[in-house]
Amino acid sequence: MTDRFGDCLLSCVRGRHLPSSRNQPNACIPEGYTNVIKSVRTFTLVLLIAATLSAQRYPRSRGVANSASPLPAYKGLTATFHGVLKELNKKEIVIQNDEEQTVSIRRGSKTKFFKDDKEIKPKDLETESLVTVDASEDNDLKPTALKVTVDPNQKPKEKPELVKR
């Protein structure tokens, strides 16, 4: 039966085999295999439909998300920096904190300078004075100074000298 089935199937594939009558369209396929072939076709059809539906379930994002506000949940947070004023120019404020780290903070049009609770001009600040800078994140996530306050009663910490023995 297997040889006859193989020969018959090959002749069907090559187009040489013609069914003997219209009542036997699947003359090459033995009777037990027709249900198997129907099951395989049904399974393949279900698999293709499932793959198509799952591809439509999660569409791909098109374009770039709204880049104007990358983190809207964190908008308005401020940070406070304490340290010695090292440099002050029209674009930035550079301070050095207690851990000897240099921090550069942008200076904007809304930056205000205070000394003894009175507003002062930026040119009145001296380098090497202790300051407190309140800053918030800009749209590009860099700190921008809002308020710069000169600390009146605090003196910079002096480094202890090493004693040689």
C-alpha positions as CSV (number, residue, x, y, z in Angstrom):
1,M,0.0,0.0,0.0
2,T,2.8,2.4,0.8
3,D,4.6,1.9,-2.6
4,R,1.3,2.4,-4.5
5,F,0.5,5.5,-2.4
6,G,3.9,7.0,-3.0
7,D,3.8,6.3,-6.7
8,C,0.3,7.7,-7.0
9,L,1.2,10.8,-5.0
10,L,4.2,11.5,-7.2
11,S,2.2,11.1,-10.4
12,C,-0.4,13.5,-8.9
13,V,2.3,16.1,-8.1
14,R,3.8,15.8,-11.6
15,G,0.3,16.2,-13.1
16,R,0.2,12.9,-14.9
17,H,-2.4,11.2,-12.8
18,L,-6.0,11.9,-13.6
19,P,-8.7,10.6,-11.4
20,S,-10.7,7.8,-12.9
21,S,-14.0,9.5,-12.2
22,R,-15.5,12.6,-10.7
23,N,-16.6,10.6,-7.7
24,Q,-13.0,10.0,-6.8
25,P,-11.2,13.4,-6.8
26,N,-8.6,12.2,-4.3
27,A,-7.8,8.9,-5.9
28,C,-4.1,9.1,-4.9
29,I,-4.9,9.5,-1.2
30,P,-5.9,6.4,0.8
31,E,-9.1,6.6,2.8
32,G,-7.6,7.0,6.3
33,Y,-5.4,9.9,5.3
34,T,-8.1,12.3,4.2
35,N,-9.1,13.1,7.8
36,V,-5.5,13.7,8.7
37,I,-5.1,16.1,5.8
38,K,-8.2,18.0,6.7
39,S,-7.0,18.3,10.3
40,V,-3.6,19.6,9.2
41,R,-5.3,22.2,6.9
42,T,-7.6,23.3,9.8
43,F,-4.7,23.5,12.2
44,T,-2.7,25.6,9.7
45,L,-5.6,27.9,9.1
46,V,-6.2,28.4,12.9
47,L,-2.4,29.1,13.4
48,L,-2.3,31.7,10.6
49,I,-5.4,33.5,12.0
50,A,-4.0,33.5,15.5
51,A,-0.7,35.0,14.3
52,T,-2.5,37.7,12.3
53,L,-4.6,38.7,15.3
54,S,-1.7,38.8,17.7
55,A,0.2,41.1,15.2
56,Q,-2.8,43.5,15.2
57,R,-3.1,43.5,19.0
58,Y,0.0,45.5,19.7
59,P,0.6,48.1,17.1
60,R,4.0,49.6,16.6
61,S,4.5,53.2,17.8
62,R,5.0,55.7,15.0
63,G,7.2,58.7,15.4
64,V,8.7,60.2,18.5
65,A,6.7,60.7,21.7
66,N,6.1,64.2,22.9
67,S,9.6,65.5,23.6
68,A,8.6,68.8,25.0
69,S,7.9,67.4,28.5
70,P,10.0,64.2,28.9
71,L,9.1,63.7,32.5
72,P,5.9,65.5,33.3
73,A,5.6,63.8,36.7
74,Y,8.8,65.4,37.9
75,K,8.2,68.9,36.6
76,G,8.6,71.5,39.3
77,L,11.1,69.6,41.6
78,T,13.9,71.7,43.0
79,A,17.2,70.8,44.5
80,T,19.4,72.8,46.9
81,F,23.2,73.1,46.5
82,H,25.5,74.5,49.2
83,G,29.1,75.5,48.6
84,V,31.7,78.0,47.8
85,L,31.1,80.2,44.8
86,K,34.0,79.6,42.3
87,E,32.7,81.3,39.2
88,L,29.7,83.5,38.1
89,N,29.1,84.6,34.6
90,K,26.0,85.3,32.4
91,K,25.4,81.7,31.6
92,E,26.4,79.6,34.7
93,I,27.1,79.5,38.3
94,V,29.9,77.2,39.5
95,I,30.2,76.2,43.1
96,Q,32.4,73.7,45.0
97,N,30.6,71.7,47.7
98,D,32.0,70.3,51.0
99,E,33.1,67.1,49.3
100,E,35.4,69.1,46.9
101,Q,33.0,68.4,44.0
102,T,32.5,71.2,41.4
103,V,28.8,71.7,40.4
104,S,27.9,73.8,37.4
105,I,24.4,75.2,37.3
106,R,22.8,77.2,34.5
107,R,21.8,80.8,35.1
108,G,18.6,81.9,33.5
109,S,16.5,85.1,33.3
110,K,14.5,84.1,36.3
111,T,17.5,83.6,38.6
112,K,17.4,86.0,41.6
113,F,20.3,86.8,44.0
114,F,19.8,87.6,47.7
115,K,21.9,88.7,50.6
116,D,20.4,89.2,54.1
117,D,16.9,88.7,52.6
118,K,17.4,91.6,50.1
119,E,17.7,91.2,46.4
120,I,21.1,92.1,45.1
121,K,22.8,92.3,41.7
122,P,24.9,89.4,40.5
123,K,28.0,91.6,40.3
124,D,27.8,92.3,44.0
125,L,28.6,88.6,44.8
126,E,32.2,87.8,45.6
127,T,34.0,84.6,44.6
128,E,34.9,82.3,47.5
129,S,31.7,83.2,49.4
130,L,29.4,80.6,50.8
131,V,26.2,80.4,48.8
132,T,23.0,78.3,48.7
133,V,21.5,77.7,45.2
134,D,18.0,76.5,44.7
135,A,17.7,74.9,41.2
136,S,15.1,73.1,39.1
137,E,15.5,70.9,36.1
138,D,15.1,72.5,32.7
139,N,13.4,70.9,29.7
140,D,16.7,69.1,28.8
141,L,17.1,67.8,32.4
142,K,19.9,70.2,33.3
143,P,19.8,72.2,36.6
144,T,18.8,75.9,36.3
145,A,19.3,78.3,39.2
146,L,16.1,79.9,40.6
147,K,17.5,81.6,43.7
148,V,21.0,82.2,44.9
149,T,21.4,83.2,48.5
150,V,24.6,84.3,50.2
151,D,25.1,82.6,53.6
152,P,26.0,85.4,56.0
153,N,27.0,83.5,59.2
154,Q,28.8,80.6,57.7
155,K,32.5,80.5,56.9
156,P,34.1,78.1,54.6
157,K,35.4,75.0,56.3
158,E,39.1,75.1,56.6
159,K,41.1,72.1,55.8
160,P,42.9,70.7,58.8
161,E,46.6,70.9,58.5
162,L,48.6,67.7,58.8
163,V,51.0,67.7,61.7
164,K,54.4,66.1,61.0
165,R,56.0,64.4,63.9
